[in-house]
């Protein structure tokens, strides 16, 4: 059955600063589409999304929206200057009857609606913008990096909410797991054009690699043909030249075709030098406890970190992940317990707050003014892993254009700032890397490269990230901060942590359980799954239904509270009618969901 096109862009051309971003671009988003919009940093993803939202006007082409369709865009940097609190901003443009939706979203996304705008961080502002969009519930949602600044619990809430929604959406994200779980088709921006794959992100990378392979084959064939025809042109007999002018013209056309091909952007030239090895034992922490007032960060945590370990620290925002890092490296004194650092440690740190970057310095100055990189008596040379290198050449290794060299750091995108910090960090010799949220804003190709570089690094890595796929690919051990002082150590990455969590008895020390015990647990799980008739889909439903029940109960409570207002029916009959209809619908959904959960729970227990 044909689906209605919600939005259609045709023959779009757009130029910024004299450089073409898009030429003759076209795309369609249809009813029911759940689209991942992917491409390298700087390829124009956010710009294209703003064209779709009507916030940027193209130089040429048309934008057509199906009449009556509402389009909502999650702003990266929302203008809140006229609002007092984040909640005031989030409920603006909403009917009063729908204000409860913002409260529900604020719980799922973990932001305080009462937070004053003037004191709110950039991440809190973005969460408020996302809550506003989710509450408005437009037919087509345009989501630009919605998972940035969300912890894994909030990302899971957003995944569930979008999965259960009937709305269409286009999403830009670097989070592979998020895109794989949610999307059904993919739009790929590559060198100013858009290609469409009618499959979700899970199929994108193999498709992309096949497209590039076919492109390389065609280029090799073209080069061979040009070489053969060029040889003929040199060795051809002059007496036959007149009747072979068509062949000469064909050669020129082949050369023109090759010249018109747009070269793919290369990957950043990332590398790490571990320098002198550290001691075998990097950190030995015993019985660590730390609290701020009544808030316990961790209690009685013991941990040994060996050279070449890749330790991930996970947990909700605000639980104390950065505080734990600072304690383990001796920058934060614990209330009790001891930390002993190993010998010959040379630490390099990636700061999640990007505080290492002075926004008023140029990219050039950001490197040459760094004491650890400066070359005495030179303004254009820097030390890169013990050797002098020209600053322009090094910045080009990290995909910065020459015209950016003198631009202020504040003009960079989030991904570009992350690459600049990596450039500074990777110029140093180190044997112990501290990476606090390094994955935010990086495109997927750069994440792949960073993963490979860390895999080859001879030193030790201590990592904080909310990117589940990246954690699975990099981490060998995971420390889970689970609140109320509970800190538990698990073998493996995020998926391993999730698999072990319900089956491993945690001791107060958080010591790593014996690997044989983990294997026995996995064997038991496997046997039980084989004997149990419940399907994988049913098992997944059983896991997410309690959260859905909680959400429905919260919505019903808010609606009942709203309807209990005196004189509501008399003064606002339309709002009363709408809220009553929604309440009846939510109560019906709750009954059906509870019945589904009971049936699956009974099946699981057989």
Secondary structure, 3 states (H helix, E strand, C coil): CCCCEEEEEEEEEEEECCEEEEEEEEEEEECCCEEEEECCCCCCHHHHHHHHHCCCCCCEEEEEECCCCCEEECCCCCCCCCCCEHHHHHHCCCCHHHHHHHHHHHHHHCCCCCCEHHHCCHHHHHHHHHHHHHHHCCCEEEEECCCCCCCHHHHHHHHHHHHHCCCEEEEECCCHHHHHHHCCEEEEEECCEEEEECCCHHHHHHHHHHHHHHHHHHHHHHHHHHHHHHHHHHHCCHHHCHHHHHHHHHHHHHHHHHHHCCCCCCCCCCCCECCCCCCCEEEEEEEEEEEECCEEEEEEEEEEEECCCEEEEECCCCCCHHHHHHHHCCCCCCCEEEEEECCCCCEEEECCCCCCCCCCCEHHHHHHCCCCCECCCCCCEEEECCEEEEHHHHHHHCCCCHHHCCCEHHHCCHHHHHHHHHHHHHHCECCEEEEECCCCCCCHHHHHHHHHHHHHCCCEEEEECCCHHHHHHHCCEEEEECCCCCEEEEECCHHHHHHHHCCCCCCCCCCCCCHHHHHHHHHHHHHHHHHCCCCHHHHHHHHHHHHHHHHHHHHHHHHHHHHCCCCHHHHCHHHHHHHHHHHHHHHHHHHHHHHHHHHHHHHHCC
